């Protein structure tokens, strides 16, 4: 659920609250009348049924108010911080990248929360990043660099991992690693993977997710 949809749901729930309160007021007055009637020990069965039905309506109204509070609580923004997860993976691979003379540049948004399983997200980043380092290690260039960038636009989260390696032909089939990444993105995040590459220049692995929000 992204921030736009979250706000919409909260607005829809809150919009019915005044109506519920307006309903509760007259029902409470009716209940007071019932109490007064009972104090006179009225025996008429129709009156007793009216009292019983009115109390059920009052309890229903109270339950609706309780449900409203529960729904709003469940809509509270939750998730893991994407930038923190990315930094953990980069740190884990820092010795590997440094030994290969590869510089990793980060351009991260520290206010993004992603809904899903963090360990799966980290495994996806680990897979992509380790493949980039592996491919760059084979490249004979004076500067070897990987850039990792997060951005949000059009209600979509984009994570780009781009290296200045040799790239590949777009007609080439995905390797096993990228196919696993695609499957995990679809299964756990309803996300997608898009590859942008240019032979002898670069490869950018772009991840798109919709289940996120901004703090």
N, C-alpha and C positions, 0 to 999 in steps of 0.2 A: 504494500500500500504506500503510494507516494504522498508527499505533503498535501498536494491539491485534493486528493481523494480523502485523506484523513480529515482535513478541514471541512469538507463537504459532509462527511458522515457526522462529525461533531455538531455542525450547524443543524442538520436534519433532526438529530436527537434533541438538541436544546430547543428547537422551534416548537416542540409539542409540550414542553414543560409548563408554559403559562396556561395552556388548555387543561392540563391535568390538575394544576392548582385550582383553577376556576371550578372544575368538577368536584374537587375535594371539599371545597367550602360549603356548598349547599348540602352535600351528603353528610358532612359533619353536623350541620344543623338538623338534618333529618334524624341522625342518630340521637341527638340530644332530645328530640321530640319522642323518640322511641323509649328512651330511658324514663322520661316523664310518664309516658303511657304505661310502662311496665310497673311504675311505682303505684299506680292505681289498680294493679292486678287485673287488667282487662283480660277477659277470657275468650273473647271472640276469636275464632280460628283464623278468619281472614286478616284480622289485625296482626296476629302472631306471625302469619306467613309474610305479611308486609314488612314486619320488623326483621325477620330472618333474611329476606331478600335484600332489604336495604343494607344490612350489615355485610352481606356478601359483596355488594357493590362497593361499599367503603373499603373492604379488605382488598378487593381487586384494584382499586385506585392506589392504595398504599403499595401494593406489589408492583404496579407500573412505575411508581416513583423509585422504588428500590432497584428495579430492572434498569431504569435510566442511568442510575449511578454506576451500576455494574458495567453497562455498555460503555460509558465514558471512561471508566477505569481500564477496560480492556483495549480501548483505542489509544491509550497512552503510548507515546512514541517509544518504541523499543527496537533493539537491534545492536549490531556490533559496529564499532567505528572502523570504517574501511581503511583509512590512512594508517591507523595503528597496526592493522593486520598486515598491510603491505610493508611497513617498516620492519616488522618482525621477520618477514621472509627475506627482505633485502639484507638484513643484518646476518641472517643465517647463512647467506651465500656470499657474504662480503670477502671472506678469505679466498674463495674460489674465483670471484671476479677480479680481485686485486692481483692474484697470481697470474692471471691471463692478461693483465694490463688493461682491464676494461673499467671505464668510469660509468657509474650509474647515477643519473640525475633524477631527482624527484621534484615533481610539481603537484602537490597533493592538497586536497581540500579537507581540513581537519574537522569539518562539521557535518559529515555525511554518515548516516547510520543505514546499514544494509540489513534487510530482513532475511534471515536464512541461517544456515549452519556455517559458523566462522571457520571451522577446520576444513570444510570443503572449499571455501573461498580461498583459504591460504594454500591449499593443495593445488588449486587451479593456477594461482600466481606462481607458485614454486615450479610447476610444470613448464609454464611459458617462459619464465625468467631463466631457468636452468638450460632450456633449449636455446635461448638467445645467446647465453654465455658460451655454450658449446659451439654454436655456429660461428660466433665472433672469434673464438680461439683459432679457427682455421683461416681467418682473413688476414691478409698482409696489408694493413693500413696503418699509417702513423698514429691515428687517433681512433680508438675503438670505444664506442659509447652506446649506452642504453638509456633511453628516457622513459620515465613512467609518469603519466599525467592523468589526473582525474578532472572531470568537468560534468556539469549538469546543464542540459538544455532540452527544451520541449518535453518536460516531464520525464526525461530519460537520463540515467546515469551512464557515463562513458568512462571506461578505463582503457588507456592506450599504452601498450608496451612496445616501444619502437627501437630497433637497433640499426646501426649503419653498416650492416654486413653485406653479403653478396645478393641477398634477396633470392627469389626463385620465380619461375614461370607460373602464372596463375593457373595454367592448365595442369600443372603437377598435382597429383593427389595429396590429400592431407596425410601426415604421418600418424602413427598410432597415438602418439601423445596428444596431438591436437584433436583427434576424434574423441578421445576420452574427455578432454576439456569441453568440447561442444556438448557431449552427453550430460556432463555434470552441470553445466550452465542451464541446460534445458530442464533437467530433472529437479534440481534443488533451488533454482532461482528464476525459472521461467525466462531465462536470458538467452542471448544469442552472441555468436562470435563472428566477426567480420575481419577478413585479412586484406590488408593493403600492402602491396609489395612492388618493387621495381628492381629488375635484374641489375646486379652489380652496384646497387645504391642503398636499399633499405628494405626492412620488413616491419610492418606495424600490425600487431595483434590487438584488435579492438573488441572490448567486451561491452555489451549493452544490457542494462538491467532496468526494470521498472519498479521493483519492490524495494524502495528506499525512501528516506526522508532526510530533511536537513534539520539539524538541531536549532 
